[in-house]
Amino acid sequence: MNLSNVKVNLKKTVQKLLIPERTKVFFIHIPKTGGTSINYGVRKKYRNQYSRIESAASHQTALMLNREWDDDADMHSTWEIRKQIAIYEMFKEKSFISGHIPFDLNTWKAFQNLYLYITCLRNPVKRYLSQYFYNYYKKSEHRKINVDLPTYITMPIGKHEGSIYVKFLGGISEEKDYTSTEAIARAKENLSKLNLVAFLENLNPFIDQFYAKTGIKISIPHKRKNPVSKPKVDKEILAKIETICTPDLEIYEYARKKYLNQ
């Protein structure tokens, strides 16, 4: 064995001593569900074995690679790139991978025995309002909203926000329909494949379950506070948002019955 190989093996040995082997985790971070806080709590335990697929960078990559562009192409092209990066990181065996990445059945089949699949949910109406006000007041132009709430809920983008859980859990659909009975059923089926589901309203069960499955104790701080924490919304507007969120409300109630009773 030459000196170069000795140095490589010594480096690997030192890394294993300093950074113990961790249970590998893939975090499907659905926007405005408290995922930033969970991400922070978990990644502290994984240090340089953490890989974050960044939203803005992947969006810019999709924009550069696609000449024909519209809202649907935007979303699907960006998600496809994020999925590919995640697969790349899985083959590198990064211990903690996270990002706004939809569930992909083929990826899950390939890596289900290597990675613990987790996500976090919250009441869909609260998530909808949090997403709106966050994007309305944000300084970045990425996904920024420039219209008031009554106008937003009538726009395609506003209506699409009511089926975010269906999109992220059901996966990319060629039909681009995320409100159908079939799409909702697919999301439920995929949701059942996840190892852990957190609920923002009460994260303590998730913390306990994460420890039981990984042996890692995490604490979850409150990160990325919304500029409007308790929005006052007209009852008529709120009722319309609840209707828009019907697909996600079905997924949310299904998840609560399945995972809160574990």
C-alpha positions as CSV (number, residue, x, y, z in Angstrom):
1,M,0.0,0.0,0.0
2,N,1.5,3.3,-1.0
3,L,1.5,6.5,1.0
4,S,-1.4,8.0,-0.9
5,N,-3.7,5.1,-0.1
6,V,-2.6,5.3,3.6
7,K,-3.6,9.0,3.7
8,V,-7.0,8.2,2.1
9,N,-7.8,5.4,4.5
10,L,-6.6,7.4,7.5
11,K,-8.9,10.3,6.4
12,K,-11.9,8.0,6.2
13,T,-11.2,6.5,9.6
14,V,-10.9,9.9,11.2
15,Q,-14.1,11.0,9.6
16,K,-16.0,8.0,10.9
17,L,-14.7,8.7,14.4
18,L,-15.6,12.4,14.3
19,I,-18.9,11.9,12.4
20,P,-20.6,8.7,13.4
21,E,-22.7,6.9,10.9
22,R,-26.3,8.2,10.9
23,T,-29.6,6.8,9.6
24,K,-30.0,8.2,6.2
25,V,-33.0,10.5,5.8
26,F,-34.8,12.0,2.8
27,F,-37.0,14.9,3.7
28,I,-39.9,15.9,1.4
29,H,-40.1,19.6,2.5
30,I,-43.5,20.9,1.5
31,P,-43.5,24.7,1.6
32,K,-44.9,26.5,4.6
33,T,-45.5,23.5,6.8
34,G,-42.8,24.2,9.3
35,G,-40.2,22.3,7.3
36,T,-37.5,24.9,7.7
37,S,-37.5,24.4,11.4
38,I,-37.5,20.6,11.1
39,N,-34.7,20.9,8.5
40,Y,-32.6,23.0,10.9
41,G,-33.1,20.6,13.8
42,V,-32.1,17.5,11.8
43,R,-29.3,18.9,9.8
44,K,-27.4,20.0,12.9
45,K,-26.9,16.3,13.6
46,Y,-25.7,15.5,10.1
47,R,-23.2,18.3,9.6
48,N,-21.2,17.8,6.3
49,Q,-23.4,14.8,5.4
50,Y,-26.3,17.2,4.7
51,S,-27.4,18.1,1.2
52,R,-30.1,20.8,0.5
53,I,-31.6,21.0,-3.0
54,E,-32.1,24.7,-3.2
55,S,-35.4,26.1,-4.7
56,A,-34.2,29.2,-6.4
57,A,-31.1,27.6,-8.0
58,S,-33.1,24.7,-9.3
59,H,-35.7,27.0,-10.7
60,Q,-33.0,29.1,-12.5
61,T,-31.5,25.9,-13.9
62,A,-34.9,24.8,-15.3
63,L,-35.4,28.3,-16.8
64,M,-32.0,28.1,-18.5
65,L,-32.6,24.6,-19.9
66,N,-36.1,25.1,-21.2
67,R,-36.9,27.4,-24.1
68,E,-40.7,27.0,-24.0
69,W,-42.0,28.3,-20.7
70,D,-45.3,28.6,-18.9
71,D,-46.4,28.0,-15.4
72,D,-47.0,24.3,-15.8
73,A,-43.6,23.8,-17.6
74,D,-42.0,25.9,-14.9
75,M,-43.2,23.7,-12.1
76,H,-42.7,20.3,-13.8
77,S,-39.2,21.2,-15.2
78,T,-38.0,22.5,-11.9
79,W,-39.3,19.5,-10.0
80,E,-37.7,17.1,-12.5
81,I,-34.4,18.7,-12.0
82,R,-34.7,18.6,-8.2
83,K,-35.6,14.9,-8.5
84,Q,-32.5,14.2,-10.6
85,I,-30.3,16.1,-8.1
86,A,-31.8,14.1,-5.2
87,I,-31.1,10.8,-7.0
88,Y,-27.5,11.9,-7.6
89,E,-27.1,12.7,-3.9
90,M,-28.6,9.4,-2.9
91,F,-26.1,7.5,-5.0
92,K,-23.4,9.5,-3.2
93,E,-25.1,8.3,0.0
94,K,-25.5,11.7,1.6
95,S,-27.0,11.0,5.0
96,F,-29.6,13.8,5.0
97,I,-31.2,15.2,1.8
98,S,-33.9,17.7,1.8
99,G,-35.7,20.1,-0.5
100,H,-39.0,21.0,-2.1
101,I,-39.0,17.7,-4.0
102,P,-42.1,15.7,-4.8
103,F,-42.4,12.0,-4.0
104,D,-41.2,9.8,-6.9
105,L,-42.3,6.1,-6.9
106,N,-39.3,4.8,-8.9
107,T,-36.8,6.7,-6.7
108,W,-38.6,5.3,-3.6
109,K,-38.4,1.8,-4.9
110,A,-34.7,2.1,-5.5
111,F,-33.8,3.7,-2.2
112,Q,-36.5,2.8,0.3
113,N,-34.2,0.4,2.1
114,L,-31.4,3.0,2.4
115,Y,-33.4,6.1,3.3
116,L,-36.0,7.0,5.9
117,Y,-38.7,9.0,4.0
118,I,-40.2,11.9,6.1
119,T,-42.4,14.9,5.6
120,C,-44.4,17.5,7.6
121,L,-48.0,18.7,7.2
122,R,-50.1,21.4,8.7
123,N,-53.8,22.5,8.3
124,P,-54.0,23.2,4.6
125,V,-56.0,26.5,5.0
126,K,-53.3,27.8,7.4
127,R,-50.6,26.6,5.0
128,Y,-52.3,28.4,2.1
129,L,-52.5,31.7,4.0
130,S,-49.0,31.4,5.2
131,Q,-47.7,30.8,1.7
132,Y,-49.7,33.8,0.3
133,F,-48.5,36.3,2.9
134,Y,-44.9,35.0,2.9
135,N,-44.7,35.4,-0.9
136,Y,-46.5,38.7,-0.8
137,Y,-44.1,40.3,1.6
138,K,-40.9,38.6,0.5
139,K,-38.0,40.7,-0.9
140,S,-36.9,38.1,-3.5
141,E,-38.7,38.1,-6.8
142,H,-38.7,34.3,-6.8
143,R,-42.5,33.4,-6.6
144,K,-43.3,36.8,-5.3
145,I,-47.0,37.7,-5.2
146,N,-48.1,41.3,-6.2
147,V,-51.9,41.0,-5.9
148,D,-54.3,41.1,-2.9
149,L,-55.8,38.0,-1.5
150,P,-59.3,38.3,-3.0
151,T,-57.7,38.6,-6.5
152,Y,-55.1,35.8,-5.8
153,I,-57.7,33.1,-5.0
154,T,-59.3,33.7,-8.4
155,M,-56.1,33.2,-10.3
156,P,-54.7,29.8,-11.6
157,I,-51.7,30.0,-9.2
158,G,-54.0,30.7,-6.3
159,K,-56.2,27.7,-7.2
160,H,-53.2,25.5,-7.6
161,E,-52.1,26.2,-4.1
162,G,-55.1,24.2,-2.7
163,S,-53.6,20.9,-4.0
164,I,-50.0,21.2,-2.9
165,Y,-50.1,18.1,-0.8
166,V,-51.5,16.1,-3.7
167,K,-48.7,17.4,-5.9
168,F,-45.9,16.7,-3.5
169,L,-47.1,13.4,-2.3
170,G,-48.7,12.1,-5.5
171,G,-45.7,13.1,-7.6
172,I,-45.4,14.7,-11.0
173,S,-48.4,14.0,-13.2
174,E,-48.2,14.1,-17.0
175,E,-51.9,15.1,-17.0
176,K,-51.1,18.0,-14.7
177,D,-54.3,17.4,-12.9
178,Y,-54.0,17.4,-9.1
179,T,-57.6,17.7,-8.0
180,S,-59.0,14.4,-9.5
181,T,-60.1,11.4,-7.5
182,E,-57.2,9.5,-9.1
183,A,-54.6,12.1,-8.1
184,I,-55.8,12.2,-4.5
185,A,-55.8,8.4,-4.3
186,R,-52.3,8.3,-5.6
187,A,-51.2,10.9,-3.1
188,K,-52.7,8.8,-0.2
189,E,-51.1,5.6,-1.5
190,N,-47.6,7.3,-1.6
191,L,-48.2,8.9,1.7
192,S,-48.6,5.5,3.2
193,K,-45.1,4.6,2.1
194,L,-43.5,7.3,4.2
195,N,-41.7,6.3,7.4
196,L,-42.6,9.4,9.4
197,V,-45.0,12.3,9.1
198,A,-44.8,15.3,11.3
199,F,-47.7,17.7,12.1
200,L,-46.8,21.3,12.7
201,E,-49.6,21.7,15.2
202,N,-47.8,19.2,17.6
203,L,-44.2,18.2,16.7
204,N,-43.5,16.3,19.9
205,P,-44.8,12.9,18.6
206,F,-42.5,13.3,15.6
207,I,-39.5,14.1,17.7
208,D,-40.1,10.9,19.8
209,Q,-40.7,8.8,16.6
210,F,-37.6,10.2,15.0
211,Y,-35.5,9.2,18.0
212,A,-37.1,5.7,18.0
213,K,-36.2,5.1,14.4
214,T,-32.8,6.8,14.3
215,G,-31.4,7.0,17.8
216,I,-31.0,10.8,17.3
217,K,-32.4,13.3,19.6
218,I,-33.4,16.5,17.9
219,S,-34.8,19.9,19.0
220,I,-36.9,21.9,16.6
221,P,-36.7,25.7,16.9
222,H,-39.2,28.2,15.4
223,K,-37.5,29.3,12.2
224,R,-38.6,31.6,9.3
225,K,-41.5,33.4,11.0
226,N,-44.2,34.7,8.7
227,P,-44.5,38.5,8.4
228,V,-48.2,38.1,9.1
229,S,-48.5,35.4,11.8
230,K,-52.3,35.8,12.5
231,P,-53.9,37.2,9.4
232,K,-57.4,38.6,9.6
233,V,-59.3,37.2,6.7
234,D,-62.9,37.9,5.7
235,K,-65.2,34.9,6.4
236,E,-66.4,34.8,2.8
237,I,-62.8,34.7,1.5
238,L,-61.9,32.1,4.1
239,A,-64.8,29.9,2.9
240,K,-63.5,30.1,-0.7
241,I,-60.0,29.2,0.4
242,E,-61.4,26.1,2.2
243,T,-63.1,25.1,-1.0
244,I,-59.9,25.6,-3.0
245,C,-58.1,23.4,-0.4
246,T,-60.6,20.5,-0.6
247,P,-58.0,18.1,-2.1
248,D,-55.4,18.9,0.5
249,L,-57.9,18.8,3.4
250,E,-58.7,15.2,2.3
251,I,-55.0,14.3,2.3
252,Y,-54.4,16.0,5.7
253,E,-57.3,14.2,7.4
254,Y,-56.2,10.9,5.9
255,A,-52.6,11.5,7.2
256,R,-53.8,12.5,10.7
257,K,-55.8,9.3,11.1
258,K,-53.0,7.1,9.8
259,Y,-49.9,8.7,11.5
260,L,-51.2,10.3,14.7
261,N,-52.5,6.9,16.0
262,Q,-49.1,5.2,15.6
